[in-house]
């Protein structure tokens, strides 16, 4: 597959030879899977054209500051945030010798019991994870602070949330990061989002809001939460990368693909004769309703984030990067 776009030449960092060496190092790291990936998505060409230059640009930003570089990755459901992080982790580690750790804002979700209490006391829609107000933001602030201050003897525990069970995992299975870090990545659909004006909350924008939140109690609470401690969390970011989806229709389609992959996982578990009754898989109707929880803020971010994100990777309907916008100059 041919590459649709390339990293802007005026923003290329390090030398061509250094970037080529980084590509080779990443290829070697992916050696066990590259053969099939090259056929399917042209990963090597994408590494050369976009991802390694992005990694070099980020490595340059890290070089220009003391302490860890904190990167936020924003993107609607199904945009590819986790994939981008996985690629950047390998590129920055293998290609540029940096220590990289990351986590998702999804892993900061409040427990199901905590969300049930919110649903009972404030609004039933708060049972559904995802919107501001359903995350343990203080945990995220503490985690970023701990990672930024980590030293050679530090052990930082990173929470894990299991979407298939809709529950935070027991602390015994949380990830552990040992020692200092150069780059910290926080990825999530609302990372870097700003609250709306009060007047924007007056009218429902979809069926969910019309039927379940006609008085605006839920959406006003979500907006208040976003205007509060979420902004403290997001202000800890040094760099914001946006994966810009083409439309809400694409979000529905791509989120459906994610759910199908989860269903395949369930079938695999079932085939191994392990219990699957506790796993939660949504059908198309449930997915559409689920996405409507996020539609208001997603539409807002599609309008206001591209001019203020440091890097915008614009996706087309085929889920390919077709344009790259950089709003932050580099001295590389």
PEPE-V640303 format. One line per field, one symbol per residue. phi: phi as a letter, one per 40 degrees, with the letter a starting at -180 (. if undefined). burial: b if it has 9 or more other C-alpha atoms within 8 Angstrom, else e. A space follows every 50 residues. Layout:
phi->???
burial->???
//
This chain:
phi->.cccabcddcbcbgccccccccccccdcccdcbcdcccccbgcccccccb ccdcccccccccccbcgccbbbbbicdgchcccccdccdccccccbgbcb baabccccdccccccccccccbadccccchcdhbbccccccccccccccc bcbcbbcbcbbbccbfacccccbccbbbgcacbbbbbicbcgcbcccdcc ccbcbacdcccbaccgcccccdccccccccccccccccbbbbccccacdc cdccccccccccccccccccccgccbcccbbccccccccccccbcdcccc cccccdcbccbbbcccccgbcbabbbbbcbcc
burial->eeeebbbeeebbbbeeeebbbbbebbbebeeeebeebbeeebbbbbbbbb bbbbbbbebbbbeeeeebbbbbbbbbbbbbbeeebebbbbbbbbbbebbb bbbbbbbbbbebeebbebbeeebeebbebbbbbbbbbeebbebbebbbeb eeebbbebbbbbebebbbbeeeebeebbbbbbbbbbbbebbbbeeeeeee beebeeebbbeebeebebbbbbbbbbbebbbbbbeebbbbbbbbbbebeb bbebbbbbbeebbeebeebbeeeeeeeeebeeeeeebbbebbbbbbbbbb bbeebbeebbbbbbbbeeeebbbbeebeeeee
//
